[in-house]
């Protein structure tokens, strides 16, 4: 065997070993990131200017009549996700402009806005954009764990059924990977 040929084979094995190591690390990181705790940690570290509220604290506040009416709940998920289920009395708005437009239609402004999505990332992103909007001085919070945690804890969900809300326990899983964060009994079957 020539020296050049041997060097070529060793290089191929070295590259293959590096690729296997990178693939293994990426899979390990992906698996680790698919826990609600690790996702919440990443959300808290990325969106430091956003206030966050837990599902337990929000549920407690919504049970108080005066608090419930003063909180605007915004579901920042896609309309097809919202159609499967949402928190009672929430509005489906995906952009800061939609939030601003909706607020302009209200005769009485809410005292606070709580935004949620599937796990809390899209809602934290929207909350940050709403906060940056200088036209709005209403406090804005992100719901940690969002609708996935809310459903997994057995809290009330509704869906639009012939123009009115009816109870449900199903949640749009977003996709198969993220859907694993939902308990199977709450994962809507989209097939």
Secondary structure, 3 states (H helix, E strand, C coil): CCHHHHHHHHHHHHHHHHHHHHHHHHHHHHHHHCCHHHHHHHHHHHCCCCEEECHHHHHHHHHCHHHHHHEEEEECCCHHHHHHCECCCEEECCCHHHHHHHHHHCCCCCCEEEEECCCCHHHHHHHHHHHHCCCCCCEEEEECCHHHHHHHCCCCEEEEECCEEEEECCECCCCHHHHCCCCHHHECCCC
